[in-house]
Amino acid sequence: MKRVLLGALALAAPLLLLVAVAPLDFVAWAQGDARPAGAPRAADPGSVGVGALGRVEPASRIRRIGPPGGQGATRLDRLFVTEGAEVAEGQVLAAFADAPARDAALTRAEAALAEAEADLARIRAAGRDSQIAAQRARIDRLRTQAEFAQREADRAERLLPTGAGAVAAADRTRVAALAAAADLAEADAQLATLVAPRAEDVAVAEARVASARAARDAARAEAALSRLSAPFAGTVLAIHVRPGQQVGGDGVLDLADLSEMQVVAEVYETDLPRVRLGAAAEVVVPGEPRRLAARVVQIGWQVRRSLQATTDPVAAVDARTVEVRLALDPEAAAVVRRRSNMQVQVAIRP
């Protein structure tokens, strides 16, 4: 009799274990079988759903915001936001210790550009109106003197054959006429310079302006790198450093757009043929009495080891899964808006 009772208990033990595990197996609930959580199996030819573990994640992903690589100063100087703050795209979130020095470099670059542009404008404008008028008056005077000197020289030349004029006086008048003509030519050249600048002078000034503008743009970019700006509108989820601390590998803060929430389900590779885009799904969130509606919006392109932790002693420790993203309805997204990275259970309907 004792031997018979021991045999009956041995046969009943697997059934008792199955009854104890089955209510906790959400994957089996979705697929309609009682296989242990985490154990992959071949796809059923029948029309059955797919169950999986997943995590809550914003559609924008959680971005770790920090200084760009190669920054000289990585000590945080000022922080302009707090955890939970809503920020706009481009809003300055923090400033690093080298911000004042880079601002000063930008100011110098802008002054150098202004100087180069003023010099170019001066060269293009050539002379002022008053300078041009004065030069023209000087030219008129020199022209009158040159004409008088030329008449004196001609008169002296005509008197030489008659003996009434001295050779030395004729030479002096000739030299004076030549000098007056040279002064007039010089004044005409100066007037041409005042009226229209030389092309080579303009080209040199334009090159200086281009160089100064490039230096200004580089200084502006350096100054922007000394501050941390939001790449998109979202919510500050966590802050990793405070003013005075060095920025480490975790960056300065975590940012995400919580207006659209998703669930990332890790589906076993053997179940993937039964998952299709647009398929309806249900999500069980811990502490939430109702199941949240969702739909499949993206199927991953890589098979990798499961990242979800499980305490099931019979679960497959090397299970291969594919990430499947599910979009939550607006009402459901509001429920999990503050539950990023929470583990949930997913049932994808056929």
Secondary structure, 3 states (H helix, E strand, C coil): CHHHHHHHHHHHHHHHHHHHHHHHCHHHHHHCCCCCCCCCCCCCCCCCCEEEEEEEEECCCCEEECCCCCCCCCEEEEECCCCCCEECCCCEEEEECCHHHHHHHHHHHHHHHHHHHHHHHHHHHCCCHHHHHHHHHHHHHHHHHHHHHHHHHHHHHHHCCCCCCCHHHHHHHHHHHHHHHHHHHHHHHHHHHHHCCCHHHHHHHHHHHHHHHHHHHHHHHHHHHCEEECCCCEEEEEECCCCCCECCCCCCEEEECCCCEEEEEEEECCCHHHCCCCCEEEEECCCCCCCEEEEEEEEEEEEEECCCCCCCCCCCCCCEEEEEEEEECHHHHHHCCCCCCCEEEEEECC
